[in-house]
Structures are given as C-alpha cells and as structure tokens.
Amino acid sequence: MEALYLLIPLSTLLVFLAIWVFFRASDSGQFDDLEGPALRILHDDDGVASDERSSG
C-alpha cells in the first residue's frame, strides 16, 4: 500500500512529462511534413550515378 504513495505521483509526473515533450516537438515543427521523407526514398538517383561514371 505504501508503494502507491510513491508510484501514483511518479506516474502522474511521467504522463505530464510525456505530454510536455509531445507539445514541444509539435511546436518546433517536428510533425509538419510526414509524407516528404517517405516519398523521398522513392526518387531515383540515376542522374548522380551516370555523372560519376562519366567523370571517372
């Protein structure tokens, strides 16, 4: 029973800390572009590879 006196405030503090971190990341623009990095991997870089072969 005494453990609850420690665990309840600690868990409440942890929840508020997680919410603060989420809103801080959201305010800094962390979640602005969710599709850009996912689509960037699909673009071909054939132009870069052909430039390296022609110059070498």
C-alpha positions in Angstrom: 0.0 0.0 0.0 2.9 2.4 0.8 4.2 1.8 -2.7 1.2 3.5 -4.2 2.1 6.7 -2.4 5.2 6.8 -4.5 4.0 5.3 -7.7 0.9 7.5 -8.3 2.8 10.8 -8.1 5.7 9.4 -10.2 3.3 8.1 -12.9 1.4 11.4 -13.0 4.7 13.2 -13.4 5.7 10.9 -16.2 2.4 11.5 -18.0 2.8 15.2 -17.8 6.4 15.0 -18.9 5.4 12.9 -22.0 2.6 15.4 -22.8 5.1 18.3 -22.5 7.6 16.6 -24.8 4.9 15.9 -27.4 3.7 19.5 -27.4 7.3 20.8 -27.5 8.0 18.7 -30.6 4.8 19.7 -32.2 5.5 23.4 -31.6 9.0 23.1 -33.1 7.6 21.6 -36.4 8.6 18.0 -35.9 5.3 16.7 -37.4 4.8 19.3 -40.2 5.8 17.1 -43.2 5.0 13.4 -42.6 4.9 12.4 -46.3 8.0 14.1 -47.6 10.7 11.8 -46.1 8.6 8.7 -47.0 8.3 9.8 -50.7 11.9 11.0 -50.9 13.2 7.4 -50.8 11.3 6.5 -53.9 13.0 9.1 -56.2 15.7 7.6 -58.5 19.2 8.9 -58.3 20.2 7.7 -61.7 21.5 11.1 -62.7 24.1 11.0 -59.9 25.3 7.6 -60.8 25.7 8.5 -64.5 27.6 11.7 -63.6 30.1 9.6 -61.5 30.7 7.1 -64.4 31.2 9.8 -67.0 33.7 11.8 -64.9 35.8 8.9 -63.7 
